[in-house]
């Protein structure tokens, strides 16, 4: 999966298996949300409440708060590492907000966009996490360097 996500940035077309994994991810998210919020769609526009009392706005605010807190990274001196460390929570915030759109939204164009956001942003998160692993020194190197 990770190699396929990396290939997305070097090859002109994404592979069918990568698309299938992404589609499965979206399908699972949508099914989970649908099962948990079937009654929510019957409520009023804008302030749809679930059994837990979560509204569209509360969930969006929570996603944005988590994203902004995660992006507050102290500079480490390596622009590549700092960029990835800041962008991962930014992308996760987009995923979280897209999931909220799938939970409450009704416009099919925006729902399709939200599905695409989930797939693409998760693939980009995978790439950035792989880069961070590649750029991080191995534990043995860190231990030897501190002696």
HUJO-V141612 format. One line per field, one symbol per residue. phi: phi as a letter, one per 40 degrees, with the letter a starting at -180 (. if undefined). psi: psi as a letter, one per 40 degrees, with the letter a starting at -180 (. if undefined). A space follows every 10 residues. Layout:
phi->???
psi->???
This chain:
phi->.ccccccdcb bcbcccdccc ccccdccccc ccccccbdcc cccccgbcbb dcgcbdcccc cccccccccc ccbcdbgbdc ccdccccccc cccccccccc cccbcbcccc ccccccddcc cccccdcccc ccccccccdc ccccccc
psi->ddddddddee idiiiddddd dddddddddd dddddefddd eeaiidfhii deehiddddd dddddddddd eghhheehdd dddddddddd dddddddddd ddddidhddd dddddddddd dddddddddd ddddehiidd ddddde.
